[in-house]
Amino acid sequence: MAREDSKKKFFGSYVFRNILAMALVAVALCIVLWIWMTYYTKHGESVDVPEVKGMMINDAEYALEELDLVAVVVDSAYVRKQPAGIVLEQKPEGGSRVKSGREIYLTINQKQTPMNTIPDIAGNCSRREAEARLRALGFKIGPMEFVPGDPDWVIALKVNGREVYTGERVPNDAPVTLVIGNTDYGSGEDEFGDSLDSEIFEPLDGYEEEIF
């Protein structure tokens, strides 16, 4: 009987102490986890994103840092009429509400005009093929010029009135003129004395060029 009583006391006390210790550890872990989550997620802390679009990058960075936000330049573009280094786009947009410490992604204006390389088109493509290839590479298509030659065949390319050649680098915002062959335009002069060697045709008002 005495042995059973002592056994009950031993196990009762031992189990109770372990249960109590486990409960205290669990409570402590919950408290630590709650504190960490509150700090990590900055619970209850949020700020309005300022509108930095249109600011110079240095001013935009300062305005964001004042609110504990981080400016990150992720892309650049080129807009000729805008100064170099100005913010063109931002994400999240101005007025959005975010947690402090959030990264704000910016697109800024480049300092120089992007350059594109003239592909091997002259003498190797029809007009439609040339237009498709040039647009895919980011070129703008200007008015076409017609000269005597194989119908609808690209004879040459011109930029700013000057003939350009394969491999040459030109500004990608400079329109490319396709010099197209056309058997309807022979050489010589008409009855008024005007040369028929070449003519430049610009799109009529309201006319939209086909995109192939």
C-alpha positions in Angstrom: 0.0 0.0 0.0 2.8 2.3 0.9 4.5 1.5 -2.4 1.4 2.4 -4.4 1.0 5.7 -2.5 4.6 6.7 -3.1 4.3 5.7 -6.8 1.2 7.8 -7.2 2.9 10.8 -5.6 6.0 10.4 -7.8 4.2 10.0 -11.1 1.5 12.6 -10.1 4.1 15.2 -9.3 6.3 14.3 -12.3 3.6 14.4 -14.8 2.1 17.6 -13.4 5.5 19.4 -13.5 6.0 18.3 -17.2 2.6 19.4 -18.2 3.1 22.7 -16.5 6.5 23.2 -18.1 5.1 22.4 -21.6 2.3 24.8 -21.1 4.7 27.6 -20.1 6.9 26.9 -23.1 3.9 27.0 -25.4 2.7 30.3 -24.0 6.2 31.8 -24.3 6.5 30.6 -27.9 3.2 32.2 -28.8 4.2 35.5 -27.3 7.5 35.5 -29.1 5.8 34.6 -32.4 3.2 37.3 -32.0 5.9 39.9 -31.3 8.0 38.8 -34.3 5.0 38.8 -36.6 3.9 42.2 -35.4 7.4 43.6 -36.1 7.9 41.7 -39.4 4.5 42.7 -41.0 4.5 46.2 -39.4 1.0 45.5 -38.2 -1.1 48.6 -38.3 1.6 50.7 -40.0 0.8 51.9 -43.5 1.5 55.0 -45.6 0.1 56.7 -48.7 2.4 56.4 -51.7 3.3 59.9 -52.9 2.9 60.8 -56.6 6.5 60.9 -57.9 5.6 60.6 -61.6 7.0 63.6 -63.3 9.7 64.2 -60.7 13.5 63.9 -61.3 14.8 60.6 -59.9 16.7 62.3 -57.1 13.7 64.2 -55.9 11.5 61.0 -56.2 14.0 59.0 -54.1 14.0 61.7 -51.4 10.2 61.9 -51.3 9.9 58.1 -50.9 12.6 57.8 -48.3 10.9 60.5 -46.2 8.0 58.1 -45.8 10.2 55.0 -45.3 9.6 53.7 -48.8 12.3 52.4 -51.1 12.7 53.6 -54.7 13.8 50.9 -57.1 14.5 51.8 -60.8 13.3 48.7 -62.8 13.1 50.0 -66.3 13.8 52.9 -68.6 12.2 54.4 -71.8 12.9 57.3 -74.1 10.5 60.2 -74.5 12.1 62.9 -76.6 10.1 65.8 -75.1 10.9 64.8 -71.5 14.2 65.5 -69.7 16.6 62.7 -69.0 16.1 61.2 -65.5 12.5 62.1 -65.0 10.1 59.4 -63.6 7.8 58.2 -66.4 5.9 55.5 -64.4 5.6 54.2 -60.9 4.1 51.1 -59.3 2.2 51.2 -57.0 0.7 54.4 -58.2 0.5 57.6 -56.2 -2.3 57.5 -53.6 -2.0 53.8 -53.0 -1.8 52.7 -49.3 1.1 50.3 -48.5 3.2 49.1 -45.6 6.2 51.2 -44.7 9.4 49.8 -46.1 7.7 48.8 -49.4 9.6 49.0 -52.6 8.2 51.5 -55.2 9.1 50.5 -58.8 10.1 53.4 -61.1 10.6 53.8 -64.9 12.8 56.7 -65.8 13.6 58.5 -69.0 16.8 57.6 -70.7 19.5 60.2 -71.5 20.1 59.1 -75.1 17.9 58.0 -77.9 17.9 54.2 -78.2 19.6 53.0 -81.4 18.5 50.2 -83.6 20.5 48.3 -86.2 19.3 48.3 -89.8 18.4 44.7 -90.8 19.2 43.1 -94.1 16.1 44.2 -96.0 17.1 46.3 -99.0 17.0 44.1 -102.1 15.8 41.1 -100.1 12.2 41.8 -99.1 8.8 42.8 -100.3 7.2 45.9 -98.9 5.0 43.9 -96.6 7.8 41.7 -95.3 10.0 44.8 -94.7 7.2 46.6 -92.8 6.6 43.6 -90.6 10.3 43.1 -89.8 10.9 46.8 -89.1 7.9 47.1 -86.8 8.9 44.0 -84.9 12.3 45.6 -84.3 10.8 48.8 -83.0 11.3 51.0 -86.0 8.7 53.6 -87.2 7.7 53.5 -90.8 7.7 56.8 -92.7 6.2 57.7 -96.1 7.2 55.4 -99.0 9.2 56.5 -102.0 8.6 54.9 -105.4 11.3 54.4 -108.0 11.5 52.4 -111.2 12.1 48.7 -110.4 10.5 45.4 -109.5 6.9 46.0 -108.3 6.4 46.1 -104.5 10.1 45.2 -103.9 12.2 47.1 -101.4 15.1 48.8 -103.3 16.6 50.7 -100.5 16.0 52.3 -97.0 16.4 55.9 -96.1 16.4 57.7 -92.7 16.2 61.5 -92.6 16.5 61.6 -96.4 19.8 59.6 -96.4 20.2 56.1 -97.6 21.2 53.6 -94.9 22.7 50.2 -95.1 22.5 46.8 -93.3 24.2 46.9 -89.9 24.1 50.7 -89.6 22.8 52.0 -86.3 20.1 54.7 -86.3 17.8 56.3 -83.7 14.7 54.0 -83.3 12.3 57.0 -83.3 13.5 58.2 -86.7 11.0 57.1 -89.4 12.4 54.7 -92.0 11.5 55.4 -95.6 11.0 52.4 -97.8 12.2 52.9 -101.4 9.8 50.7 -103.3 10.1 49.5 -107.0 7.1 50.4 -109.2 6.9 49.8 -112.9 4.4 52.7 -113.3 7.1 55.2 -112.5 9.5 55.3 -115.4 12.5 57.6 -115.8 12.4 60.8 -117.8 10.3 63.9 -117.6 6.6 64.4 -118.0 5.0 67.0 -120.3 5.5 69.7 -117.6 9.3 69.0 -117.3 9.0 67.3 -113.9 11.3 64.3 -113.2 9.6 61.0 -112.8 12.7 59.2 -111.5 11.2 59.0 -108.0 8.2 60.2 -106.0 7.5 60.2 -102.3 3.9 59.4 -101.2 2.7 60.4 -97.8 -0.5 58.9 -96.3 -3.7 60.9 -97.0 -5.6 62.4 -94.0 -7.7 59.8 -92.3 -5.9 57.0 -94.1 -4.6 54.3 -91.8 -1.8 52.1 -93.1 -2.4 48.4 -93.1 -0.5 46.5 -90.5 0.5 43.0 -91.6 
